Amino acid sequence: MERVKLGKTGIEISKLGIGSGTAHPSGYCAQALMDTKELAELLLFAFERGVNFWDTAFQYGTYPHIREALKKVKRSEVVIATKLTTSHEKDTIRDFEISLRELNVDYLDVCLLHGVRTGHELKTRFNALETLLEFKRKGKVRAVGLSAHGLSALKSVTQIPEIDVVWARVNFSGLCMDPCRHGLYDKLASVSWIKNSVRRFLPKKIIASVRPVPESQMISPDERKEVEDTLSIIHTQSKGVVGMKVLAEGHLRDEAQRALRYVRGLPFVDSSIIGMLNKDEIEENCRAF
Ligand SMILES: NC(=O)c1ccc[n+]([C@@H]2O[C@H](COP(=O)([O-])OP(=O)(O)OC[C@H]3O[C@@H](n4cnc5c(N)ncnc54)[C@H](OP(=O)(O)O)[C@@H]3O)[C@@H](O)[C@H]2O)c1
């Protein structure tokens, strides 16, 4: 498996990373519903095939699985990326420290602001970004950035030198990718206090049932080009770029080879994280990469 440098962070990752946050109708992540040992075994199976890059998030519920897998590998041999949904210093410190504790590690490789939709939302979360940068100065995290859920957030990244890396949704079809304009659900979800209150008080199943279906989130070829052009600019600024939703949450499973070929051919995508739920998928995707 080919390894690449993630921007100028000094972090070396495999071209293929393994995700642990694939959406499931229950509102939980498909991987969080797996037995701890079962997902740990998949992470290690991928690791043995050269995949040293494991993606998680505070919200996914997969910290126990990753902690289990970490019992079998040297900490320095894997790159762990996590994400926080926080906006302010106090909750960022709290969730960052919980992450270290639950993963049983003393540093993270990458910590991202999770699911930023717009430039405006990014501004309201500067406090959280500042807090992550402070953790970076203390050596508790090696790189910081954001996972984007909207083109406007991606565009803002080009203006912020402190951002080391960006995770962005990219595939050949435009399905599940970052839109230029947002519907009501995304507009509400981009307001941090609304998002956090809803998460705290509403059952996951209800939140999942009102989420827009991926088919309604297909962006046009022009919008897709704008996302790709923006990622290209970000990459020329020596920031790391990681692709996600390469298989559009599985909707492109019948065209998997085409989807994998497409993302591998994008010069501005350093690595791609894919949700792989069994060994066959890991083997097939490792072969493709
Ligand atoms: N905002 C964020 O930061 C954010 C949001 C979402 C996800 N993520 C991260 O990005 C990762 C990737 O996103 P995702 O898992 O939602 O979507 P994805 O990688 O586009 O799709 C995952 C699905 O693709 C199918 N698949 C994988 N390899 C395949 C193959 N070789 N052939 C056929 N089907 C294959 C599997 O479906 P089946 O096994 O069901 O067929 C799997 O459930 C997540 O796991 C998570 O770590 C981050």
The ligand as an SDF file (V2000), in Angstrom:
LIG
                    3D

 48 52  0  0  0  0  0  0  0  0999 V2000
  -18.4800   14.6520    8.5820 N   0  0  0  0  0  0  0  0  0  0  0  0
  -17.6340   13.7480    8.6540 C   0  0  0  0  0  0  0  0  0  0  0  0
  -16.5970   13.9870    9.1220 O   0  0  0  0  0  0  0  0  0  0  0  0
  -17.9430   12.4000    8.1530 C   0  0  0  0  0  0  0  0  0  0  0  0
  -19.2140   12.1040    7.7260 C   0  0  0  0  0  0  0  0  0  0  0  0
  -19.4400   10.8580    7.2790 C   0  0  0  0  0  0  0  0  0  0  0  0
  -18.4270    9.9440    7.2430 C   0  0  0  0  0  0  0  0  0  0  0  0
  -17.1900   10.2310    7.6600 N   0  0  0  0  0  0  0  0  0  0  0  0
  -16.0950    9.2460    7.6340 C   0  0  0  0  0  0  0  0  0  0  0  0
  -15.8900    8.8560    6.2990 O   0  0  0  0  0  0  0  0  0  0  0  0
  -16.0020    7.4330    6.2160 C   0  0  0  0  0  0  0  0  0  0  0  0
  -16.5360    7.0570    4.8560 C   0  0  0  0  0  0  0  0  0  0  0  0
  -17.8920    7.4420    4.7240 O   0  0  0  0  0  0  0  0  0  0  0  0
  -19.0620    6.3650    4.6790 P   0  0  0  0  0  0  0  0  0  0  0  0
  -18.5990    5.1390    5.3780 O   0  0  0  0  0  0  0  0  0  0  0  0
  -20.2850    7.0140    5.1630 O   0  0  0  0  0  0  0  0  0  0  0  0
  -19.2960    6.1630    3.1340 O   0  0  0  0  0  0  0  0  0  0  0  0
  -18.4780    5.4240    1.9670 P   0  0  0  0  0  0  0  0  0  0  0  0
  -17.0940    5.1000    2.3520 O   0  0  0  0  0  0  0  0  0  0  0  0
  -18.7310    6.2280    0.7410 O   0  0  0  0  0  0  0  0  0  0  0  0
  -19.3330    4.0850    1.7940 O   0  0  0  0  0  0  0  0  0  0  0  0
  -19.2380    3.0360    2.6960 C   0  0  0  0  0  0  0  0  0  0  0  0
  -20.0320    1.8490    2.1690 C   0  0  0  0  0  0  0  0  0  0  0  0
  -19.5140    1.4680    0.9030 O   0  0  0  0  0  0  0  0  0  0  0  0
  -19.6660    0.0760    0.7280 C   0  0  0  0  0  0  0  0  0  0  0  0
  -18.3920   -0.4670    0.2260 N   0  0  0  0  0  0  0  0  0  0  0  0
  -17.1260   -0.2870    0.6900 C   0  0  0  0  0  0  0  0  0  0  0  0
  -16.2380   -0.9170   -0.1000 N   0  0  0  0  0  0  0  0  0  0  0  0
  -16.9540   -1.5160   -1.0890 C   0  0  0  0  0  0  0  0  0  0  0  0
  -16.6010   -2.3000   -2.2080 C   0  0  0  0  0  0  0  0  0  0  0  0
  -15.3450   -2.6210   -2.4760 N   0  0  0  0  0  0  0  0  0  0  0  0
  -17.6100   -2.7320   -3.0190 N   0  0  0  0  0  0  0  0  0  0  0  0
  -18.8830   -2.4330   -2.7730 C   0  0  0  0  0  0  0  0  0  0  0  0
  -19.2750   -1.6700   -1.7200 N   0  0  0  0  0  0  0  0  0  0  0  0
  -18.3200   -1.2300   -0.8900 C   0  0  0  0  0  0  0  0  0  0  0  0
  -20.0550   -0.5140    2.0520 C   0  0  0  0  0  0  0  0  0  0  0  0
  -21.4430   -0.7750    1.9840 O   0  0  0  0  0  0  0  0  0  0  0  0
  -22.1070   -2.1850    2.2620 P   0  0  0  0  0  0  0  0  0  0  0  0
  -21.0990   -3.0830    2.9520 O   0  0  0  0  0  0  0  0  0  0  0  0
  -23.2530   -1.8440    3.1100 O   0  0  0  0  0  0  0  0  0  0  0  0
  -22.4840   -2.6480    0.9000 O   0  0  0  0  0  0  0  0  0  0  0  0
  -19.8820    0.6150    3.0350 C   0  0  0  0  0  0  0  0  0  0  0  0
  -20.8670    0.6100    4.0070 O   0  0  0  0  0  0  0  0  0  0  0  0
  -16.9170    7.0760    7.3960 C   0  0  0  0  0  0  0  0  0  0  0  0
  -16.8380    5.7200    7.7380 O   0  0  0  0  0  0  0  0  0  0  0  0
  -16.3880    8.0000    8.4460 C   0  0  0  0  0  0  0  0  0  0  0  0
  -15.2160    7.4850    9.0410 O   0  0  0  0  0  0  0  0  0  0  0  0
  -16.9450   11.4580    8.1080 C   0  0  0  0  0  0  0  0  0  0  0  0
  1  2  1  0
  2  3  2  0
  2  4  1  0
  4  5  1  0
  4 48  2  0
  5  6  2  0
  6  7  1  0
  7  8  2  0
  8  9  1  0
  8 48  1  0
  9 10  1  0
  9 46  1  0
 10 11  1  0
 11 12  1  0
 11 44  1  0
 12 13  1  0
 13 14  1  0
 14 15  2  0
 14 16  1  0
 14 17  1  0
 17 18  1  0
 18 19  2  0
 18 20  1  0
 18 21  1  0
 21 22  1  0
 22 23  1  0
 23 24  1  0
 23 42  1  0
 24 25  1  0
 25 26  1  0
 25 36  1  0
 26 27  1  0
 26 35  1  0
 27 28  2  0
 28 29  1  0
 29 30  1  0
 29 35  2  0
 30 31  1  0
 30 32  2  0
 32 33  1  0
 33 34  2  0
 34 35  1  0
 36 37  1  0
 36 42  1  0
 37 38  1  0
 38 39  2  0
 38 40  1  0
 38 41  1  0
 42 43  1  0
 44 45  1  0
 44 46  1  0
 46 47  1  0
M  CHG  2   8   1  16  -1
M  END
$$$$
